[in-house]
Amino acid sequence: METEAFGPSQEDDLFEHHKFVASKGQEPLRVDKFLMNFIENATRNKIQQAAKDGHIWVNGATVKQNYKVKAGDVVKVLFEHPPYEYLLTPEAIPLDIVYEDDHLMVVNKPAGMVVHPGHGNYSGTLVNALVYHFESLPNNSSGRPGLVHRIDKDTSGLLVIAKTEEAMTHLANQFFEKTSKREYIALVWGNIEEDEGTIEGHLARNPKNRLQMMVFPDGDQGKEAVTHFKVLERLGYVTLVSCKLETGRTHQIRVHMKYIGHTLFNDERYGGDKVLKGTTFTKYKQFVENTFKVLPRQALHAKTLGFVHPVTGKELNFDSPIPEDMVAAIEKWRGYSQHLKA
């Protein structure tokens, strides 16, 4: 299955919102079920309504919701209006600016903020805030103003924003050449036996769940991904780790840690929002549930960021404190692990 780039192209006076090419191994599947696997936050009702309204096209013709998608089919979702992500509305959202000059800016993104508009998230994003605070920002290769890289909605931490075309090109090249420095702090399920290690394995979308990425260890699919980890503290049934990225793929740390058997604590998408390690005691389950409430997201924070300034050539390094919700969860586990040792 290949996912093609979204773009504001028109067909018969309609705007293309999604385009998918069914892979060679695609078994016949109703188009509404097919699209449910690929479009985040979509509901069956919305997809079926879109089909009734003539917005779902296969191989250049409209189809009904019960059309069976087969290998090689080109499936498009077309509407009369452009994709919302191309209609950037400036919003007066405050930014936590760590550093700023005429060429770039480093921001500390809170958990819960989406980086750029996309399906189901058209407002309240970092990009909505950026276009409010700055009149003109350079677009990256995907047409996103100012963005050099991104982190997931429920991951907190540091991002660098380019304010000029020169800075965008220079910074993007550093990320591409793997010379930027990024360290994340994660709380993961289980006791990691090794003090440190490296996880390698190509990443691509999970063919059974397009909202997840997965590891293809043979490298026959996806893109190369390398994560270096180091244990910071063992806390009984969870471990606090530092992860340094050599590459920056979608969900990289979340998928790599799950791959070695240590899913991120409270990572709902990858199954970390359940009790994965520990006892069957009711009190323990209650403790975990209470800790989930303290930290209602995956336990991941982009703590440090380093790169060479695109104009001065000076190496810049930034550090952000671990946010309160994650600190509170770590403290609860510290208390529990002391109880285990007693």
Disulfide bonds with the S-S distance in Angstrom:
none
